[in-house]
Amino acid sequence: MIFVKRDLGSERDTLSHLQQQDGRWRWVWRRIRQGAIALFIALLMLMLFPSAVNADVDETGADPADNAEVSPAQLFEMNCAGCHANGGNIIRRGKTLKQRSLQRNRMDSVDAIKTIVTQGKNNMSAYGDRLSPVEIEAVAVYVWQQAQADWPRK
Protein backbone atom coordinates (compact mmCIF):
# COMPACT_ATOMS: atom_id res chain seq x y z
CA MET A 1 0.00 0.00 0.00
CA ILE A 2 1.11 3.41 -0.83
CA PHE A 3 0.22 6.20 1.53
CA VAL A 4 -0.10 9.66 0.06
CA LYS A 5 0.30 12.44 2.50
CA ARG A 6 -2.27 15.14 1.85
CA ASP A 7 -1.50 18.68 2.77
CA LEU A 8 -4.69 19.80 4.51
CA GLY A 9 -3.14 23.11 5.43
CA SER A 10 -3.23 24.39 1.87
CA GLU A 11 -6.91 23.47 1.54
CA ARG A 12 -7.66 25.28 4.78
CA ASP A 13 -5.71 28.29 3.56
CA THR A 14 -7.69 28.31 0.31
CA LEU A 15 -10.97 28.08 2.21
CA SER A 16 -9.87 30.84 4.56
CA HIS A 17 -8.88 32.98 1.59
CA LEU A 18 -12.28 32.47 -0.06
CA GLN A 19 -14.06 33.37 3.18
CA GLN A 20 -12.01 36.56 3.43
CA GLN A 21 -12.90 37.50 -0.14
CA ASP A 22 -16.56 36.79 0.58
CA GLY A 23 -16.34 39.01 3.65
CA ARG A 24 -14.83 41.80 1.59
CA TRP A 25 -17.63 41.59 -0.96
CA ARG A 26 -20.21 41.67 1.80
CA TRP A 27 -18.58 44.84 3.07
CA VAL A 28 -18.61 46.38 -0.43
CA TRP A 29 -22.27 45.49 -1.00
CA ARG A 30 -23.18 46.82 2.44
CA ARG A 31 -21.55 50.17 1.57
CA ILE A 32 -23.29 50.30 -1.80
CA ARG A 33 -26.63 49.56 -0.13
CA GLN A 34 -26.04 52.30 2.47
CA GLY A 35 -25.17 54.78 -0.28
CA ALA A 36 -28.30 53.88 -2.21
CA ILE A 37 -30.43 54.38 0.90
CA ALA A 38 -28.81 57.78 1.56
CA LEU A 39 -29.42 58.81 -2.05
CA PHE A 40 -33.05 57.70 -1.82
CA ILE A 41 -33.55 59.74 1.37
CA ALA A 42 -31.93 62.81 -0.22
CA LEU A 43 -34.18 62.55 -3.28
CA LEU A 44 -37.22 62.06 -1.07
CA MET A 45 -36.32 65.19 0.92
CA LEU A 46 -35.97 67.17 -2.31
CA MET A 47 -39.40 66.02 -3.42
CA LEU A 48 -41.02 66.77 -0.05
CA PHE A 49 -39.27 70.10 0.56
CA PRO A 50 -38.57 71.74 -2.81
CA SER A 51 -38.39 75.14 -1.13
CA ALA A 52 -35.01 74.14 0.32
CA VAL A 53 -33.62 73.87 -3.22
CA ASN A 54 -35.46 76.82 -4.77
CA ALA A 55 -35.01 79.18 -1.84
CA ASP A 56 -34.58 82.20 -4.10
CA VAL A 57 -37.53 81.40 -6.39
CA ASP A 58 -41.23 81.25 -5.48
CA GLU A 59 -43.88 78.92 -6.96
CA THR A 60 -44.35 81.07 -10.04
CA GLY A 61 -40.62 81.00 -10.82
CA ALA A 62 -40.21 84.70 -10.10
CA ASP A 63 -37.41 86.10 -7.97
CA PRO A 64 -38.87 87.52 -4.73
CA ALA A 65 -36.69 90.60 -5.13
CA ASP A 66 -38.84 91.46 -8.15
CA ASN A 67 -41.95 91.54 -5.96
CA ALA A 68 -42.64 94.75 -4.12
CA GLU A 69 -44.24 92.88 -1.21
CA VAL A 70 -43.54 89.35 -0.02
CA SER A 71 -45.76 87.93 2.69
CA PRO A 72 -44.25 86.59 5.93
CA ALA A 73 -45.51 83.12 5.02
CA GLN A 74 -43.65 83.31 1.70
CA LEU A 75 -40.51 84.55 3.45
CA PHE A 76 -40.74 81.61 5.83
CA GLU A 77 -41.24 79.16 2.95
CA MET A 78 -38.30 80.58 1.02
CA ASN A 79 -35.83 80.80 3.90
CA CYS A 80 -36.92 78.58 6.77
CA ALA A 81 -39.17 75.74 5.62
CA GLY A 82 -36.26 73.71 4.27
CA CYS A 83 -35.39 72.84 7.89
CA HIS A 84 -38.51 73.97 9.77
CA ALA A 85 -41.41 72.68 7.67
CA ASN A 86 -44.67 72.96 9.66
CA GLY A 87 -42.72 74.22 12.66
CA GLY A 88 -40.59 71.07 12.93
CA ASN A 89 -36.84 70.68 12.59
CA ILE A 90 -35.22 68.10 10.33
CA ILE A 91 -31.73 68.83 11.72
CA ARG A 92 -32.30 68.76 15.50
CA ARG A 93 -35.53 67.28 16.85
CA GLY A 94 -35.59 69.26 20.09
CA LYS A 95 -35.18 72.64 18.39
CA THR A 96 -38.58 72.94 16.74
CA LEU A 97 -40.70 76.05 16.36
CA LYS A 98 -43.54 74.61 18.42
CA GLN A 99 -44.65 76.63 21.44
CA ARG A 100 -43.39 74.16 24.04
CA SER A 101 -39.97 73.85 22.40
CA LEU A 102 -39.63 77.63 22.04
CA GLN A 103 -40.36 78.06 25.75
CA ARG A 104 -37.95 75.28 26.75
CA ASN A 105 -35.17 76.87 24.64
CA ARG A 106 -35.93 80.40 25.88
CA MET A 107 -37.05 81.57 22.44
CA ASP A 108 -40.53 82.45 23.62
CA SER A 109 -40.80 86.03 22.36
CA VAL A 110 -40.68 87.82 19.03
CA ASP A 111 -37.46 89.58 20.09
CA ALA A 112 -35.74 86.29 20.91
CA ILE A 113 -36.79 84.84 17.55
CA LYS A 114 -35.57 87.98 15.77
CA THR A 115 -32.19 87.64 17.49
CA ILE A 116 -31.67 84.03 16.48
CA VAL A 117 -32.84 84.69 12.92
CA THR A 118 -30.44 87.63 12.66
CA GLN A 119 -27.38 86.15 14.40
CA GLY A 120 -27.93 82.39 14.14
CA LYS A 121 -26.79 79.90 16.78
CA ASN A 122 -25.10 76.48 16.58
CA ASN A 123 -26.63 74.70 13.54
CA MET A 124 -29.01 77.60 12.82
CA SER A 125 -27.61 79.87 10.10
CA ALA A 126 -27.68 83.64 10.50
CA TYR A 127 -30.00 85.48 8.12
CA GLY A 128 -29.02 89.03 9.08
CA ASP A 129 -27.07 89.39 5.84
CA ARG A 130 -29.81 87.85 3.66
CA LEU A 131 -32.97 89.44 5.04
CA SER A 132 -33.72 93.07 5.81
CA PRO A 133 -34.66 94.05 9.38
CA VAL A 134 -38.29 94.45 8.23
CA GLU A 135 -38.29 90.93 6.74
CA ILE A 136 -36.70 89.48 9.89
CA GLU A 137 -39.39 91.17 12.01
CA ALA A 138 -42.10 89.79 9.71
CA VAL A 139 -40.71 86.23 9.87
CA ALA A 140 -40.33 86.41 13.67
CA VAL A 141 -43.92 87.59 14.12
CA TYR A 142 -45.12 84.89 11.69
CA VAL A 143 -43.24 82.15 13.58
CA TRP A 144 -44.59 83.42 16.92
CA GLN A 145 -48.18 83.51 15.61
CA GLN A 146 -47.90 80.05 14.08
CA ALA A 147 -46.44 78.66 17.31
CA GLN A 148 -49.35 80.17 19.27
CA ALA A 149 -51.78 78.45 16.87
CA ASP A 150 -49.81 75.15 17.02
CA TRP A 151 -48.75 75.42 13.37
CA PRO A 152 -52.07 74.76 11.62
CA ARG A 153 -51.84 73.01 8.25
CA LYS A 154 -52.98 75.01 5.24
ZADO-1210 file (C-alpha; in nm, 4 decimals, padded with zeros to 6 digits):
<atoms>
<atom x="00.0000" y="00.0000" z="00.0000" code="MET" pos="1"/>
<atom x="00.1114" y="00.3411" z="-00.0827" code="ILE" pos="2"/>
<atom x="00.0223" y="00.6204" z="00.1535" code="PHE" pos="3"/>
<atom x="-00.0098" y="00.9659" z="00.0056" code="VAL" pos="4"/>
<atom x="00.0298" y="01.2440" z="00.2497" code="LYS" pos="5"/>
<atom x="-00.2265" y="01.5138" z="00.1847" code="ARG" pos="6"/>
<atom x="-00.1496" y="01.8677" z="00.2766" code="ASP" pos="7"/>
<atom x="-00.4688" y="01.9799" z="00.4508" code="LEU" pos="8"/>
<atom x="-00.3136" y="02.3108" z="00.5427" code="GLY" pos="9"/>
<atom x="-00.3228" y="02.4386" z="00.1869" code="SER" pos="10"/>
<atom x="-00.6914" y="02.3473" z="00.1536" code="GLU" pos="11"/>
<atom x="-00.7663" y="02.5283" z="00.4777" code="ARG" pos="12"/>
<atom x="-00.5714" y="02.8295" z="00.3561" code="ASP" pos="13"/>
<atom x="-00.7693" y="02.8312" z="00.0306" code="THR" pos="14"/>
<atom x="-01.0971" y="02.8076" z="00.2215" code="LEU" pos="15"/>
<atom x="-00.9870" y="03.0839" z="00.4555" code="SER" pos="16"/>
<atom x="-00.8882" y="03.2976" z="00.1586" code="HIS" pos="17"/>
<atom x="-01.2282" y="03.2473" z="-00.0062" code="LEU" pos="18"/>
<atom x="-01.4064" y="03.3368" z="00.3183" code="GLN" pos="19"/>
<atom x="-01.2010" y="03.6557" z="00.3431" code="GLN" pos="20"/>
<atom x="-01.2905" y="03.7496" z="-00.0141" code="GLN" pos="21"/>
<atom x="-01.6561" y="03.6788" z="00.0577" code="ASP" pos="22"/>
<atom x="-01.6342" y="03.9015" z="00.3652" code="GLY" pos="23"/>
<atom x="-01.4828" y="04.1804" z="00.1588" code="ARG" pos="24"/>
<atom x="-01.7630" y="04.1589" z="-00.0961" code="TRP" pos="25"/>
<atom x="-02.0208" y="04.1671" z="00.1802" code="ARG" pos="26"/>
<atom x="-01.8575" y="04.4838" z="00.3075" code="TRP" pos="27"/>
<atom x="-01.8613" y="04.6375" z="-00.0432" code="VAL" pos="28"/>
<atom x="-02.2275" y="04.5491" z="-00.0998" code="TRP" pos="29"/>
<atom x="-02.3183" y="04.6825" z="00.2439" code="ARG" pos="30"/>
<atom x="-02.1553" y="05.0170" z="00.1572" code="ARG" pos="31"/>
<atom x="-02.3291" y="05.0297" z="-00.1803" code="ILE" pos="32"/>
<atom x="-02.6630" y="04.9555" z="-00.0128" code="ARG" pos="33"/>
<atom x="-02.6035" y="05.2298" z="00.2468" code="GLN" pos="34"/>
<atom x="-02.5170" y="05.4783" z="-00.0275" code="GLY" pos="35"/>
<atom x="-02.8302" y="05.3882" z="-00.2212" code="ALA" pos="36"/>
<atom x="-03.0431" y="05.4383" z="00.0898" code="ILE" pos="37"/>
<atom x="-02.8810" y="05.7775" z="00.1561" code="ALA" pos="38"/>
<atom x="-02.9418" y="05.8808" z="-00.2054" code="LEU" pos="39"/>
<atom x="-03.3052" y="05.7698" z="-00.1821" code="PHE" pos="40"/>
<atom x="-03.3551" y="05.9744" z="00.1367" code="ILE" pos="41"/>
<atom x="-03.1935" y="06.2806" z="-00.0217" code="ALA" pos="42"/>
<atom x="-03.4178" y="06.2553" z="-00.3277" code="LEU" pos="43"/>
<atom x="-03.7215" y="06.2058" z="-00.1072" code="LEU" pos="44"/>
<atom x="-03.6324" y="06.5186" z="00.0923" code="MET" pos="45"/>
<atom x="-03.5968" y="06.7166" z="-00.2307" code="LEU" pos="46"/>
<atom x="-03.9401" y="06.6023" z="-00.3416" code="MET" pos="47"/>
<atom x="-04.1016" y="06.6770" z="-00.0048" code="LEU" pos="48"/>
<atom x="-03.9270" y="07.0101" z="00.0559" code="PHE" pos="49"/>
<atom x="-03.8567" y="07.1736" z="-00.2806" code="PRO" pos="50"/>
<atom x="-03.8388" y="07.5144" z="-00.1130" code="SER" pos="51"/>
<atom x="-03.5012" y="07.4140" z="00.0319" code="ALA" pos="52"/>
<atom x="-03.3619" y="07.3870" z="-00.3218" code="VAL" pos="53"/>
<atom x="-03.5457" y="07.6816" z="-00.4773" code="ASN" pos="54"/>
<atom x="-03.5009" y="07.9176" z="-00.1842" code="ALA" pos="55"/>
<atom x="-03.4582" y="08.2195" z="-00.4104" code="ASP" pos="56"/>
<atom x="-03.7532" y="08.1399" z="-00.6386" code="VAL" pos="57"/>
<atom x="-04.1228" y="08.1254" z="-00.5477" code="ASP" pos="58"/>
<atom x="-04.3879" y="07.8916" z="-00.6955" code="GLU" pos="59"/>
<atom x="-04.4349" y="08.1071" z="-01.0037" code="THR" pos="60"/>
<atom x="-04.0620" y="08.0996" z="-01.0820" code="GLY" pos="61"/>
<atom x="-04.0207" y="08.4697" z="-01.0102" code="ALA" pos="62"/>
<atom x="-03.7414" y="08.6096" z="-00.7969" code="ASP" pos="63"/>
<atom x="-03.8867" y="08.7524" z="-00.4727" code="PRO" pos="64"/>
<atom x="-03.6687" y="09.0602" z="-00.5135" code="ALA" pos="65"/>
<atom x="-03.8837" y="09.1459" z="-00.8146" code="ASP" pos="66"/>
<atom x="-04.1950" y="09.1540" z="-00.5960" code="ASN" pos="67"/>
<atom x="-04.2638" y="09.4753" z="-00.4115" code="ALA" pos="68"/>
<atom x="-04.4238" y="09.2882" z="-00.1210" code="GLU" pos="69"/>
<atom x="-04.3535" y="08.9347" z="-00.0019" code="VAL" pos="70"/>
<atom x="-04.5765" y="08.7933" z="00.2692" code="SER" pos="71"/>
<atom x="-04.4253" y="08.6594" z="00.5930" code="PRO" pos="72"/>
<atom x="-04.5512" y="08.3118" z="00.5021" code="ALA" pos="73"/>
<atom x="-04.3651" y="08.3313" z="00.1698" code="GLN" pos="74"/>
<atom x="-04.0513" y="08.4551" z="00.3449" code="LEU" pos="75"/>
<atom x="-04.0744" y="08.1610" z="00.5831" code="PHE" pos="76"/>
<atom x="-04.1243" y="07.9158" z="00.2945" code="GLU" pos="77"/>
<atom x="-03.8299" y="08.0579" z="00.1015" code="MET" pos="78"/>
<atom x="-03.5834" y="08.0802" z="00.3903" code="ASN" pos="79"/>
<atom x="-03.6924" y="07.8575" z="00.6774" code="CYS" pos="80"/>
<atom x="-03.9173" y="07.5736" z="00.5623" code="ALA" pos="81"/>
<atom x="-03.6259" y="07.3706" z="00.4273" code="GLY" pos="82"/>
<atom x="-03.5387" y="07.2839" z="00.7887" code="CYS" pos="83"/>
<atom x="-03.8514" y="07.3972" z="00.9766" code="HIS" pos="84"/>
<atom x="-04.1411" y="07.2683" z="00.7669" code="ALA" pos="85"/>
<atom x="-04.4667" y="07.2957" z="00.9657" code="ASN" pos="86"/>
<atom x="-04.2716" y="07.4217" z="01.2662" code="GLY" pos="87"/>
<atom x="-04.0593" y="07.1075" z="01.2928" code="GLY" pos="88"/>
<atom x="-03.6845" y="07.0685" z="01.2590" code="ASN" pos="89"/>
<atom x="-03.5219" y="06.8098" z="01.0334" code="ILE" pos="90"/>
<atom x="-03.1735" y="06.8829" z="01.1717" code="ILE" pos="91"/>
<atom x="-03.2297" y="06.8756" z="01.5502" code="ARG" pos="92"/>
<atom x="-03.5530" y="06.7276" z="01.6847" code="ARG" pos="93"/>
<atom x="-03.5593" y="06.9258" z="02.0087" code="GLY" pos="94"/>
<atom x="-03.5180" y="07.2639" z="01.8394" code="LYS" pos="95"/>
<atom x="-03.8576" y="07.2937" z="01.6735" code="THR" pos="96"/>
<atom x="-04.0695" y="07.6047" z="01.6362" code="LEU" pos="97"/>
<atom x="-04.3540" y="07.4605" z="01.8415" code="LYS" pos="98"/>
<atom x="-04.4653" y="07.6627" z="02.1436" code="GLN" pos="99"/>
<atom x="-04.3392" y="07.4163" z="02.4040" code="ARG" pos="100"/>
<atom x="-03.9970" y="07.3855" z="02.2403" code="SER" pos="101"/>
<atom x="-03.9627" y="07.7628" z="02.2036" code="LEU" pos="102"/>
<atom x="-04.0357" y="07.8064" z="02.5750" code="GLN" pos="103"/>
<atom x="-03.7948" y="07.5282" z="02.6748" code="ARG" pos="104"/>
<atom x="-03.5170" y="07.6872" z="02.4638" code="ASN" pos="105"/>
<atom x="-03.5932" y="08.0404" z="02.5884" code="ARG" pos="106"/>
<atom x="-03.7046" y="08.1574" z="02.2440" code="MET" pos="107"/>
<atom x="-04.0533" y="08.2455" z="02.3621" code="ASP" pos="108"/>
<atom x="-04.0797" y="08.6026" z="02.2361" code="SER" pos="109"/>
<atom x="-04.0683" y="08.7817" z="01.9034" code="VAL" pos="110"/>
<atom x="-03.7456" y="08.9582" z="02.0090" code="ASP" pos="111"/>
<atom x="-03.5738" y="08.6286" z="02.0913" code="ALA" pos="112"/>
<atom x="-03.6794" y="08.4840" z="01.7553" code="ILE" pos="113"/>
<atom x="-03.5567" y="08.7983" z="01.5772" code="LYS" pos="114"/>
<atom x="-03.2191" y="08.7642" z="01.7493" code="THR" pos="115"/>
<atom x="-03.1666" y="08.4032" z="01.6484" code="ILE" pos="116"/>
<atom x="-03.2836" y="08.4687" z="01.2921" code="VAL" pos="117"/>
<atom x="-03.0437" y="08.7630" z="01.2655" code="THR" pos="118"/>
<atom x="-02.7381" y="08.6152" z="01.4397" code="GLN" pos="119"/>
<atom x="-02.7934" y="08.2388" z="01.4142" code="GLY" pos="120"/>
<atom x="-02.6793" y="07.9905" z="01.6777" code="LYS" pos="121"/>
<atom x="-02.5101" y="07.6480" z="01.6583" code="ASN" pos="122"/>
<atom x="-02.6626" y="07.4701" z="01.3538" code="ASN" pos="123"/>
<atom x="-02.9006" y="07.7599" z="01.2824" code="MET" pos="124"/>
<atom x="-02.7613" y="07.9870" z="01.0096" code="SER" pos="125"/>
<atom x="-02.7678" y="08.3641" z="01.0497" code="ALA" pos="126"/>
<atom x="-02.9997" y="08.5482" z="00.8117" code="TYR" pos="127"/>
<atom x="-02.9015" y="08.9029" z="00.9077" code="GLY" pos="128"/>
<atom x="-02.7068" y="08.9389" z="00.5840" code="ASP" pos="129"/>
<atom x="-02.9807" y="08.7848" z="00.3664" code="ARG" pos="130"/>
<atom x="-03.2967" y="08.9442" z="00.5038" code="LEU" pos="131"/>
<atom x="-03.3716" y="09.3070" z="00.5810" code="SER" pos="132"/>
<atom x="-03.4662" y="09.4049" z="00.9383" code="PRO" pos="133"/>
<atom x="-03.8289" y="09.4452" z="00.8227" code="VAL" pos="134"/>
<atom x="-03.8287" y="09.0931" z="00.6738" code="GLU" pos="135"/>
<atom x="-03.6700" y="08.9479" z="00.9892" code="ILE" pos="136"/>
<atom x="-03.9392" y="09.1168" z="01.2008" code="GLU" pos="137"/>
<atom x="-04.2098" y="08.9791" z="00.9713" code="ALA" pos="138"/>
<atom x="-04.0706" y="08.6234" z="00.9869" code="VAL" pos="139"/>
<atom x="-04.0327" y="08.6411" z="01.3671" code="ALA" pos="140"/>
<atom x="-04.3924" y="08.7589" z="01.4120" code="VAL" pos="141"/>
<atom x="-04.5118" y="08.4891" z="01.1693" code="TYR" pos="142"/>
<atom x="-04.3241" y="08.2155" z="01.3580" code="VAL" pos="143"/>
<atom x="-04.4591" y="08.3420" z="01.6917" code="TRP" pos="144"/>
<atom x="-04.8178" y="08.3512" z="01.5613" code="GLN" pos="145"/>
<atom x="-04.7899" y="08.0045" z="01.4081" code="GLN" pos="146"/>
<atom x="-04.6438" y="07.8660" z="01.7308" code="ALA" pos="147"/>
<atom x="-04.9346" y="08.0171" z="01.9273" code="GLN" pos="148"/>
<atom x="-05.1775" y="07.8451" z="01.6872" code="ALA" pos="149"/>
<atom x="-04.9810" y="07.5147" z="01.7024" code="ASP" pos="150"/>
<atom x="-04.8748" y="07.5419" z="01.3373" code="TRP" pos="151"/>
<atom x="-05.2071" y="07.4765" z="01.1623" code="PRO" pos="152"/>
<atom x="-05.1844" y="07.3012" z="00.8251" code="ARG" pos="153"/>
<atom x="-05.2984" y="07.5009" z="00.5241" code="LYS" pos="154"/>
</atoms>
